Amino acid sequence: MEILKRLNVTVSGSGPRALVFVHGFGCNQRMWRLVAPAFADRYRVVLLDLVGAGQSDLTAYDPARYSTLEAHADDVLAVLQALDLRDAVLVGHSVSATIGLLAAIREPARVARLVLVAPSPRFLNDVGYTGGFEPADIEDLLDTMDNNYLGWSAVMAPVIMAQPDRPELMAELHNSFCSTDPAIARHFARVTFLADNRADLPRLRAPALILQCAHDALAPRAVGDYLHAHLPDSQLVVLDTSGHCPHLSAPQATIAAINHFLKPVRTA
């Protein structure tokens, strides 16, 4: 059970199936507080902090081991194994949508369904693919993080949240960035923004819900369309909100979309 302590795993709710919520870059499990409780009456709700984030064991973050997203997928699967979970629903935000995808491909018996919240299999543009960023954009972003992480956090939090009339949400994301160890954040950012997992999409057999925001600077609409076209069994729902964090900016719409997706396997 060491993995449960390392990732600061918390479990609540009841039911024969589990919903496992995995946060995005620079965040922690608290970011699910407006969504996860809505399912606790029907599911076991599992929350965790990826190694290097939140209240996880920061000493366990080995840059060599976590040089790919597969290592985080290993950790998520280790949590499912420790809790003896099968047929779970993985809910992953941003980079953790990809982490959940990798976990589901590797052990399909443990992951029955995926909810991909503001996902992107590749942030960089490519021939025939719009990811949202040119290589120079990513290098500038990473260089800024290396040289002035707090300044980067102050600039990027409003861009990522994109809710100018709700400054409390932008402040929360900024504070979350600032509470992350800068060295870990810089390393994880490089792994995240340079990853390319498009080739993994056809390997997924579990049904997937793609939750796309109508206006998202990090994952433009073309990314959601691409995922929907390349995931064998997927649904695409475009939420009427701006930014990259609909579980904070539009929690009720996020809950409704997940509930609709889970209807075929909803428990009594």
C-alpha positions in Angstrom: 0.0 0.0 0.0 3.0 2.3 -0.2 1.8 3.7 -3.5 -1.4 5.0 -1.8 0.8 7.1 0.6 3.2 8.2 -2.1 0.3 9.6 -4.2 -1.7 10.9 -1.3 -4.7 8.7 -2.3 -8.1 9.5 -0.7 -11.2 7.3 -1.2 -14.8 8.2 -0.4 -18.3 7.2 -1.5 -19.6 3.8 -2.1 -20.6 1.5 -4.9 -19.4 -1.5 -6.9 -17.5 0.7 -9.4 -14.9 3.4 -8.9 -14.3 6.8 -10.5 -10.7 7.7 -10.3 -9.9 11.4 -10.8 -6.4 12.5 -12.0 -5.5 16.2 -12.1 -3.5 18.1 -14.8 -0.2 19.9 -14.8 0.5 22.2 -11.9 -2.7 21.1 -10.1 -3.7 18.6 -7.4 -6.6 16.5 -6.4 -8.4 19.5 -4.7 -9.2 20.8 -8.2 -11.9 18.1 -8.5 -13.8 19.3 -5.4 -16.7 20.8 -7.4 -17.2 17.6 -9.5 -16.1 14.5 -7.6 -18.6 14.7 -4.7 -21.5 14.5 -7.1 -20.7 10.8 -7.7 -20.0 9.7 -4.2 -23.5 8.4 -3.7 -23.1 5.8 -6.5 -19.4 5.2 -6.9 -16.2 4.9 -4.9 -14.5 8.2 -5.6 -10.7 7.9 -5.7 -8.5 11.1 -5.8 -4.7 11.2 -6.0 -1.8 13.6 -6.4 0.6 12.6 -9.1 4.1 12.2 -7.8 5.6 15.7 -7.6 2.2 17.4 -7.1 0.0 18.4 -4.2 0.7 16.3 -1.0 2.4 13.5 -2.8 5.9 12.3 -1.8 8.1 14.9 -3.6 11.2 12.8 -2.8 9.8 10.1 -5.1 10.0 12.3 -8.1 13.0 10.9 -10.1 13.5 12.9 -13.4 15.0 9.9 -15.1 12.0 7.7 -14.3 9.4 10.4 -15.0 10.9 11.4 -18.3 7.8 10.0 -20.1 4.1 10.0 -19.3 4.2 6.2 -19.1 5.7 6.3 -15.7 2.7 8.3 -14.4 0.5 5.7 -16.0 2.4 3.0 -14.1 1.6 4.9 -10.9 -2.1 5.2 -11.7 -2.3 1.4 -12.4 -0.4 0.7 -9.2 -3.1 2.6 -7.3 -5.9 0.6 -9.0 -4.0 -2.6 -8.2 -3.5 -1.6 -4.5 -7.2 -0.8 -4.2 -8.1 -4.0 -6.1 -10.2 -2.0 -8.6 -11.5 -3.4 -11.9 -13.8 -1.8 -14.5 -13.0 1.6 -13.1 -13.8 4.9 -14.8 -10.7 7.1 -15.2 -11.3 10.8 -15.3 -8.2 12.7 -16.4 -7.6 16.4 -17.0 -5.3 17.7 -19.7 -2.0 15.7 -19.5 -3.7 13.2 -17.3 -6.2 12.4 -20.0 -3.2 11.0 -21.9 -1.9 9.3 -18.7 -5.3 7.7 -18.3 -5.3 6.6 -22.0 -1.9 4.9 -21.5 -3.1 3.1 -18.4 -6.3 1.9 -20.1 -4.4 0.5 -23.0 -2.0 -1.3 -20.8 -4.5 -2.9 -18.4 -8.0 -2.8 -20.0 -9.5 -5.0 -17.4 -8.9 -2.3 -14.8 -10.2 0.6 -16.8 -13.7 0.2 -18.3 -14.2 3.8 -19.5 -12.3 7.1 -19.9 -13.4 10.7 -19.4 -10.9 13.0 -21.1 -11.2 16.5 -19.8 -9.6 19.1 -22.1 -7.3 16.5 -23.6 -4.5 16.8 -26.1 -2.4 14.0 -27.5 0.2 16.5 -28.8 0.4 20.2 -28.1 2.7 20.9 -31.0 1.3 21.6 -34.5 2.3 19.1 -37.2 1.6 18.5 -40.9 -2.1 17.8 -41.0 -2.5 18.3 -37.3 -3.4 21.4 -35.2 -2.1 21.1 -31.7 -2.1 24.8 -30.9 1.6 25.6 -30.6 4.6 26.0 -32.8 7.9 24.6 -31.7 9.2 28.2 -31.0 6.1 28.8 -28.8 6.9 25.8 -26.6 10.6 26.6 -26.4 9.8 30.2 -25.3 7.3 28.8 -22.7 9.9 26.3 -21.3 12.7 29.0 -21.3 10.5 31.4 -19.4 9.7 28.6 -16.8 13.5 28.0 -16.5 14.3 31.6 -16.0 11.3 33.0 -14.1 8.9 30.3 -12.9 6.9 32.6 -10.7 6.6 35.2 -13.5 5.5 32.4 -15.9 2.8 31.3 -13.4 1.5 34.8 -13.1 1.2 35.2 -16.8 -0.1 31.7 -17.7 -2.7 31.2 -15.0 -5.1 33.8 -16.6 -4.5 32.4 -20.1 -5.2 28.8 -19.0 -8.2 29.6 -16.8 -9.6 32.2 -19.3 -12.3 33.4 -16.8 -11.5 37.2 -16.4 -14.8 37.8 -14.6 -13.8 35.1 -12.0 -10.5 36.2 -10.6 -10.7 33.8 -7.7 -10.3 30.9 -10.2 -7.3 32.5 -11.8 -5.8 33.1 -8.3 -6.4 29.5 -7.4 -4.6 28.2 -10.4 -1.7 30.7 -9.9 -1.4 29.6 -6.3 -1.4 26.0 -7.3 1.4 26.6 -9.8 3.4 28.5 -7.2 3.0 25.8 -4.6 4.6 23.2 -7.0 8.3 22.7 -6.7 9.7 24.7 -9.6 12.3 22.1 -10.6 9.7 19.4 -10.8 7.2 21.7 -12.6 9.8 22.6 -15.2 10.7 19.0 -15.8 7.1 17.8 -16.0 6.2 20.7 -18.3 8.9 19.6 -20.7 7.6 16.0 -20.7 4.0 17.2 -21.1 4.4 19.8 -23.9 6.8 17.8 -26.0 4.9 14.5 -25.7 3.3 13.0 -28.8 0.8 10.2 -28.1 -1.2 10.3 -31.3 -0.1 6.8 -32.3 -1.6 5.4 -29.1 -5.1 6.6 -29.9 -6.2 3.6 -32.1 -5.0 1.2 -29.5 -7.6 2.2 -27.0 -10.6 -0.1 -26.8 -12.5 1.4 -23.8 -15.3 3.9 -24.6 -14.1 7.5 -24.1 -15.8 10.8 -23.5 -14.0 13.8 -24.8 -14.9 17.0 -22.9 -13.8 19.9 -25.0 -14.1 23.6 -24.0 -15.6 25.9 -26.7 -12.6 28.3 -26.3 -9.3 26.8 -25.1 -5.9 28.3 -25.8 -4.1 25.0 -24.8 -6.4 22.5 -26.6 -8.2 24.2 -29.5 -11.4 22.7 -31.0 -9.4 20.9 -33.7 -7.8 18.8 -31.1 -11.1 17.5 -29.8 -12.2 16.7 -33.4 -8.9 14.9 -34.0 -9.4 12.8 -30.9 -13.0 12.0 -31.8 -11.9 10.9 -35.3 -9.0 8.7 -34.0 -10.4 7.1 -30.9 -12.3 3.9 -31.9 -15.2 4.4 -29.5 -15.6 8.0 -28.4 -18.1 10.7 -27.8 -17.3 14.4 -28.1 -19.1 17.0 -26.0 -18.2 20.7 -26.4 -18.8 22.6 -23.2 -20.0 26.2 -23.5 -17.1 27.6 -21.4 -13.7 29.2 -22.0 -10.4 28.0 -20.7 -8.7 24.7 -20.0 -10.4 23.8 -16.7 -14.1 23.1 -17.1 -14.2 21.2 -13.9 -13.7 24.6 -12.2 -15.3 27.0 -14.6 -18.3 24.9 -15.5 -18.6 22.1 -12.9 -22.4 21.4 -13.4 -22.0 21.0 -17.1 -19.0 18.8 -16.6 -21.0 16.6 -14.1 -24.0 16.4 -16.4 -21.8 15.3 -19.4 -20.1 12.6 -17.3 -23.5 11.4 -15.9 -24.9 11.1 -19.4 -21.8 9.1 -20.5 -22.0 6.8 -17.6 -25.7 6.0 -17.9 -25.2 2.5 -19.5 -23.1 1.4 -16.5 -24.7 3.5 -13.8 -25.4 1.6 -10.6 -28.6 1.6 -8.7 
